[in-house]
């Protein structure tokens, strides 16, 4: 089974990271766009800073990965894991790479638009309802406050059990 797993608010403590960025770049949260795909250039412009100042802060991304992310290894062998994230490819790509989670995945895909299942996944783990509504595959609506990576592993196993009956 090919499993697509979102990055922000599933494996990455996005809100804590934003608070960290607020300390490094005063006004970061207040100027953070409410909707759409995050654009670091536009955000930097609204803050009156260079985009690279935001990009440089991504070097600390490894401090904001869930402690239990490595439990995804239990889905191997037998599953292909794809980190599928939505956002600005340069920003998201650097954040994901700097986070250190790439070793857990067979592939990393950053998309700007369209449903996440367009990359041919069989199951989607995401925190956003709209991502599940747009995708035409089974999935698990992940809530970082209530769920752990263990819950992802168990949901995948439940789906496998139903398919084998």
Secondary structure, DSSP 4 states (H G I P E B T S, - for coil): -EEEE-SBTTTB-HHHHHHHHHHHSTTTTTT--SSSS--HHHHHHHHTS-HHHHHHGGGGGGGGB-TTGGGGGGG-SS-EEEEEEES-HHHHHHHHHHHTGGGG-SEEEEESSS-GGGG--SEEEES-HHHHHH--SEEEE--TTT--HHHHHHHHHHHHHHHH-
